[in-house]
Amino acid sequence: MMMRRRIVPGMVGIAVAGAVLTTVAAAQPSLSVASPDGRNVVTVTVRQGTLSYSLDRQGKPLLLPSRLGFDFRGAPPLGDSVRIVDSARTKVDETWTQPWGEVARVRDQHNELRVTAEETTSRHRRFVVAFRAFDDGVAFRYELPEQPGLGDFEIMDERTEFTFAQNARAWWIPSNKPRLDRSEFLYAASPLSTLDSIQTPVTLELGDGHTAVVIHEADLVDYPRMFLAGRGMENNSLRAALAPMADGVKARGRTPFETPWRTIQVASSVKELA
């Protein structure tokens, strides 16, 4: 049976307006920040409502769009159904003295992009991701500002992903062994696509032989250590897997709150990583 649908002018206007809003939301522009030498470029965008980032090295994709966000206990995930509402840029070139190590004076030169994302749902929760692009890699962290919709929280998972453009060769040690000396294991080498649960840092070499990467973290304070979980043969992706407490909660906190930095060191070869 065919039924005719009566459309009045008002309905046409609503439909057109809805289509325009949908198009605007889907076409939200991306934001990019490059390292001082221009070789490393991080791009941040919203894909189907989810905030993601990607990384290009010398004009070639190194990391494909990778998801960002959190899963909370007793609250909806943070990172879905969002839009970019603000951004800020900073250039830094300064030198600082470290208390120990092989080099006393360290030059800190990077370009920073801070992206603020807000939920399009009724909660309107916000979070900031700060990206820093260096000549030898990139780093990013989450910042949860103080806000009415987000005070005390319990993180069950961090949604951070590292989705590589190639099935790289990886050097790693496992994180899912019950032995107390698991951090002293001899490393194994295998394709990225075969990884299960591993510790950081993990070293990877891409198939072109001219790009090496180390994924690690920095400024780890009042937050669980980051392991990495693979996706098997599904894709060349690793996701953050935080060490849980006894009750399964990964982290407890209250806004304002900052996570450790997720670091991606990049070099032209494995020997240059040092």
C-alpha positions in Angstrom: 0.0 0.0 0.0 1.3 3.4 -1.0 0.6 6.2 1.4 0.9 9.9 0.5 2.5 12.2 3.0 1.3 15.8 3.2 4.1 18.3 3.6 3.3 21.9 4.6 5.7 24.8 4.2 6.6 24.9 7.8 7.7 21.3 7.7 9.9 22.0 4.7 11.5 24.9 6.6 12.2 22.6 9.6 13.6 19.9 7.3 15.9 22.3 5.5 17.1 23.8 8.7 17.8 20.4 10.2 19.7 19.4 7.1 21.8 22.6 7.3 22.6 21.9 11.0 23.6 18.3 10.2 25.8 19.5 7.4 27.5 22.1 9.5 28.1 19.6 12.3 29.6 17.0 9.9 31.7 19.6 8.1 33.4 21.1 11.2 36.9 22.2 10.2 40.0 20.4 11.4 42.8 22.1 13.3 46.5 21.4 12.8 49.8 22.2 14.5 53.3 21.6 13.1 56.6 21.2 14.7 59.1 24.1 14.5 60.9 22.4 11.5 57.5 21.6 9.9 58.1 17.8 9.6 55.6 16.6 12.2 52.0 17.7 11.8 49.2 16.9 14.2 45.6 17.3 12.9 42.6 17.3 15.2 39.1 16.8 14.0 35.6 15.5 14.9 34.7 12.3 13.0 31.0 11.2 13.4 30.8 13.1 16.7 34.0 11.7 18.1 37.2 13.8 18.7 40.2 12.3 17.0 43.8 13.2 16.1 46.2 12.1 13.4 49.9 12.5 12.8 51.8 13.1 9.5 55.6 12.9 9.2 57.2 14.7 6.3 53.9 14.8 4.4 53.2 11.1 4.8 50.6 9.6 7.3 52.1 8.1 10.3 49.1 7.8 12.6 45.6 7.7 11.0 42.6 9.3 12.8 42.7 7.9 16.4 40.0 8.3 19.0 40.2 10.4 22.2 38.1 10.4 25.3 37.2 8.6 28.5 34.8 6.0 30.0 33.4 6.9 33.4 31.7 4.8 36.1 28.1 5.9 36.6 28.2 8.5 33.8 28.1 8.5 30.0 31.5 8.3 28.1 33.2 11.6 27.4 34.3 12.0 23.8 31.2 11.0 21.8 28.7 13.5 20.4 31.1 16.4 20.7 32.1 19.5 18.7 35.1 21.8 18.9 34.2 25.0 20.6 37.5 26.7 21.2 41.2 26.5 20.4 44.4 28.4 21.3 48.0 28.3 20.0 51.3 29.0 21.7 55.0 28.9 20.5 57.6 28.0 23.1 61.4 28.3 22.8 63.2 28.2 26.2 66.0 26.4 28.0 65.8 24.7 31.4 68.2 22.9 33.7 67.6 19.3 34.7 68.9 18.2 38.1 70.4 14.9 36.7 71.2 13.2 33.4 73.8 13.4 30.6 72.7 16.9 29.5 72.4 19.8 32.0 70.8 22.4 29.7 67.7 21.3 27.7 66.1 23.3 24.9 62.3 23.2 24.9 61.1 24.3 21.5 57.6 23.3 20.4 54.3 24.6 19.1 51.2 23.9 21.1 47.6 23.6 20.1 44.9 23.5 22.8 41.5 22.2 21.6 38.4 22.5 23.7 35.6 20.0 22.9 32.0 20.2 24.2 29.2 17.6 24.2 26.3 18.4 22.0 24.0 16.5 24.5 22.2 18.1 27.4 25.1 17.6 29.8 27.4 19.9 27.8 30.5 18.6 29.5 33.8 20.0 28.2 37.4 18.7 28.0 40.6 20.1 26.6 43.3 18.2 24.7 46.7 20.0 24.6 49.0 18.9 21.7 52.6 19.9 21.6 54.6 19.3 18.3 58.4 19.0 18.7 61.0 18.3 16.0 61.5 14.9 17.5 57.9 13.9 18.2 54.6 15.0 19.6 52.9 14.8 23.0 49.3 15.4 24.2 47.3 15.3 27.4 43.8 15.7 28.6 42.6 18.5 30.9 39.2 18.4 32.6 38.2 21.9 33.7 36.0 22.6 36.7 32.4 22.6 35.5 28.8 22.0 36.8 28.4 18.7 34.9 31.7 17.2 36.0 33.0 17.3 39.5 34.2 14.1 41.2 34.7 11.2 38.7 36.0 7.6 38.4 37.7 6.7 35.1 37.1 3.2 34.0 39.0 3.4 30.7 40.9 6.0 28.7 39.9 5.9 25.0 43.2 7.1 23.6 44.2 5.2 20.4 47.3 5.0 18.3 46.2 3.8 14.8 49.2 3.4 12.5 49.1 3.8 8.8 51.3 0.7 8.4 51.7 -2.7 10.1 55.0 -1.7 11.8 57.5 -4.0 13.3 57.4 -3.7 17.1 59.8 -4.4 20.0 57.9 -5.0 23.3 57.4 -6.8 26.6 54.1 -8.2 27.8 51.9 -6.5 30.5 49.5 -9.4 31.1 51.9 -11.8 32.9 51.4 -12.4 36.6 55.1 -12.6 37.4 56.5 -9.9 39.6 59.6 -9.6 37.3 57.5 -9.0 34.2 59.2 -5.6 33.7 62.5 -7.5 33.4 61.5 -9.7 30.5 63.7 -9.9 27.4 61.9 -8.0 24.6 60.1 -9.7 21.8 59.8 -8.6 18.2 56.7 -9.0 16.0 54.3 -7.2 13.7 52.1 -4.6 15.3 49.0 -6.4 14.1 49.8 -9.4 16.4 50.2 -7.5 19.7 48.0 -8.3 22.6 48.8 -6.5 25.9 52.1 -4.8 26.2 54.0 -2.4 28.4 55.3 1.1 27.5 57.6 2.2 26.2 57.1 0.3 22.9 59.4 0.8 19.9 58.2 0.5 16.3 59.8 0.6 12.9 57.6 1.3 9.9 58.0 -0.7 6.7 59.8 2.0 4.8 62.8 1.6 7.2 63.1 5.4 7.5 60.7 6.0 10.4 61.0 4.8 14.0 58.5 5.5 16.8 58.4 5.2 20.6 55.1 5.4 22.5 55.5 6.3 26.2 54.2 8.7 28.8 55.5 11.6 30.9 54.6 13.5 34.1 52.9 10.4 35.6 51.5 11.8 38.9 48.3 10.5 40.7 47.3 8.5 37.7 47.7 4.8 36.7 50.5 3.6 34.5 49.6 3.3 30.8 49.9 -0.1 29.1 48.8 -0.7 25.5 46.3 -3.2 24.1 46.4 -4.4 20.5 43.5 -5.1 18.3 45.0 -8.2 16.7 44.6 -8.6 12.9 41.6 -6.2 12.9 43.8 -3.2 12.3 47.2 -1.6 13.1 45.9 0.1 16.3 46.9 0.2 19.9 44.8 1.7 22.7 45.6 2.9 26.1 45.0 0.3 28.8 45.4 1.8 32.3 46.5 -0.3 35.3 43.3 -0.9 37.4 42.8 -0.6 41.2 41.4 -3.6 43.1 37.8 -2.5 42.4 38.4 -2.1 38.7 38.4 1.7 38.7 41.4 3.1 36.8 41.6 6.6 38.3 39.7 8.8 40.7 39.8 12.5 40.7 38.0 15.9 40.8 38.1 18.7 38.4 40.2 20.6 37.5 42.3 17.7 36.5 45.2 16.9 34.1 46.4 13.6 32.9 50.0 12.6 32.2 51.4 13.3 28.7 51.1 10.7 26.0 54.4 10.9 24.1 55.1 9.8 20.5 58.9 10.1 19.8 59.7 10.0 16.1 63.1 9.6 14.3 64.3 8.7 10.9 65.7 5.4 12.1 65.8 3.2 15.2 69.4 4.2 16.0 68.5 7.9 15.9 65.9 7.5 18.7 68.6 7.8 21.3 
